[in-house]
Amino acid sequence: MKYLNNIFFLLGIVVLMSSCEKIEGCTDENALNYDITAEVNKGCIYCDSAPIEELNTFNDYLIENRPGAEFFQDSVLQIRIEHQRRDYEFQQCGQSGCTFNVTATNLTDFSMLGFRIQFEVPLDQGFGSYFFQVNGTGPFIDLEPGETKDITATFFQQNPMSCAEMVDTGFSFSTIFNGIYIE
Amino acid sequence: MMKNFPLIGVITLVIALFFMNSTNVRAQADSNRVHTFDHFISLQGNELLRQIVSFDDSPDVRNPYLFKYTLRHNNTGFVFNAGFGFSDSKVTDENDVETHVEMNDLRLGLGYQKKLGRVIEAGVGIDYLVGRDRIETISISVQDFQSFIDSSYATSKQVNRRSGFGLQGSLSFVIAKWITVGTEFSIQYIKAEEGFNAINKRYSIPANPDNQTTATITVVNEKDDRTTSEIILPVAIFIGVRF
């Protein structure tokens, strides 16, 4: 009891010492609103948190149309196009609007190396089409037999303000103008 | 939980004072007995004295510790010192800009005190110092340009965190059995980290609902490390009570 009051005083001082309210803010350096003064992580904003709205999806087969090529007039690639809408809250994340995700599947038993392809997909309503034009600085398409790969980067980006739906009946135009088959 | 800590700290001190009082009731029965421990609670009295006696050119008091506590072992003269300073203000100006200023300082240390005669007590000690200042502003503005509405939400924070060590000396006059008046000076070595953050979220909302709202976020972060050595002059006056 003699020293109990001394202990309580010391304890009171120590508790007061830790009474400063922690500063809240985003402590993640990768977030848009990173706060260098924050002590407690709260309320981080990320571009990836913007929801993706699926619009329509399109599947078609690309036919080898180069005379003399292996698999001439055969379906060699299955193309899948996903049309998506994403609205970013902040302009720093990118332009809000519609984007395409293009994947290709090698339907042959051969490896496909250095392929370049182009195709058009008509709009569902009205005139016009989405033209998937080769981006000369983009990567070539290389696929092992049966492999599926994202090939979106091989084309120029579509205008994000274009959100009209595609037809689901097939390409209006498609061509292969580069690439070899290796057994 | 953190927000309740000051209340818990105060309750703990009140419990200690209750035990102290019950102990002193027995001690007063034998007033010639020397206590093993003496407790001193002191408050910085410069503002109070300024109300009573005003000097136009009185120097600025740079001692941040408004409240001091000292536990002294009377047989050896060794002391435990603690000092605490706290300031919190929130102001909203005519432009609806809210400014919140918070300052906290704490020191803990050990030292030695000796009586120089009947009424003077002198002491020396070494302290660990820690403190944090925070200045925060929040500003919201909305402007209607008919074809669109421009609104922005801006916050800024300036935080100074510091810690260090100090040598301190004190001099007190015992003006009554339980009352002391004293001052102190110190030499402090402090390392501080100062951070600044400003975030501005700006929204442009078109009057035509078919047009898209555009938003931008601008963030500024700055950090500065500094080291200071300074002498705190004996300008602060502390009025203390001994238990």
Boltz contact constraints between the chains, C-beta under 6 A:
constraints:
  - contact:
      token1: [A, 4]
      token2: [B, 19]
      max_distance: 6.0
  - contact:
      token1: [A, 5]
      token2: [B, 16]
      max_distance: 6.0
  - contact:
      token1: [A, 5]
      token2: [B, 19]
      max_distance: 6.0
  - contact:
      token1: [A, 5]
      token2: [B, 20]
      max_distance: 6.0
  - contact:
      token1: [A, 8]
      token2: [B, 12]
      max_distance: 6.0
  - contact:
      token1: [A, 8]
      token2: [B, 15]
      max_distance: 6.0
  - contact:
      token1: [A, 8]
      token2: [B, 16]
      max_distance: 6.0
  - contact:
      token1: [A, 9]
      token2: [B, 16]
      max_distance: 6.0
  - contact:
      token1: [A, 11]
      token2: [B, 12]
      max_distance: 6.0
  - contact:
      token1: [A, 12]
      token2: [B, 9]
      max_distance: 6.0
  - contact:
      token1: [A, 12]
      token2: [B, 12]
      max_distance: 6.0
  - contact:
      token1: [A, 12]
      token2: [B, 13]
      max_distance: 6.0
  - contact:
      token1: [A, 13]
      token2: [B, 82]
      max_distance: 6.0
  - contact:
      token1: [A, 15]
      token2: [B, 5]
      max_distance: 6.0
  - contact:
      token1: [A, 15]
      token2: [B, 8]
      max_distance: 6.0
  - contact:
      token1: [A, 15]
      token2: [B, 9]
      max_distance: 6.0
  - contact:
      token1: [A, 15]
      token2: [B, 12]
      max_distance: 6.0
  - contact:
      token1: [A, 16]
      token2: [B, 9]
      max_distance: 6.0
  - contact:
      token1: [A, 17]
      token2: [B, 106]
      max_distance: 6.0
  - contact:
      token1: [A, 18]
      token2: [B, 5]
      max_distance: 6.0
  - contact:
      token1: [A, 19]
      token2: [B, 5]
      max_distance: 6.0
  - contact:
      token1: [A, 19]
      token2: [B, 6]
      max_distance: 6.0
  - contact:
      token1: [A, 19]
      token2: [B, 9]
      max_distance: 6.0
  - contact:
      token1: [A, 20]
      token2: [B, 104]
      max_distance: 6.0
  - contact:
      token1: [A, 20]
      token2: [B, 132]
      max_distance: 6.0
  - contact:
      token1: [A, 21]
      token2: [B, 2]
      max_distance: 6.0
  - contact:
      token1: [A, 22]
      token2: [B, 2]
      max_distance: 6.0
  - contact:
      token1: [A, 32]
      token2: [B, 217]
      max_distance: 6.0
  - contact:
      token1: [A, 33]
      token2: [B, 199]
      max_distance: 6.0
  - contact:
      token1: [A, 33]
      token2: [B, 219]
      max_distance: 6.0
  - contact:
      token1: [A, 35]
      token2: [B, 197]
      max_distance: 6.0
  - contact:
      token1: [A, 36]
      token2: [B, 195]
      max_distance: 6.0
  - contact:
      token1: [A, 36]
      token2: [B, 197]
      max_distance: 6.0
  - contact:
      token1: [A, 36]
      token2: [B, 221]
      max_distance: 6.0
  - contact:
      token1: [A, 36]
      token2: [B, 223]
      max_distance: 6.0
  - contact:
      token1: [A, 37]
      token2: [B, 157]
      max_distance: 6.0
  - contact:
      token1: [A, 37]
      token2: [B, 159]
      max_distance: 6.0
  - contact:
      token1: [A, 37]
      token2: [B, 195]
      max_distance: 6.0
  - contact:
      token1: [A, 37]
      token2: [B, 197]
      max_distance: 6.0
  - contact:
      token1: [A, 89]
      token2: [B, 215]
      max_distance: 6.0
  - contact:
      token1: [A, 90]
      token2: [B, 215]
      max_distance: 6.0
  - contact:
      token1: [A, 90]
      token2: [B, 217]
      max_distance: 6.0
  - contact:
      token1: [A, 91]
      token2: [B, 216]
      max_distance: 6.0
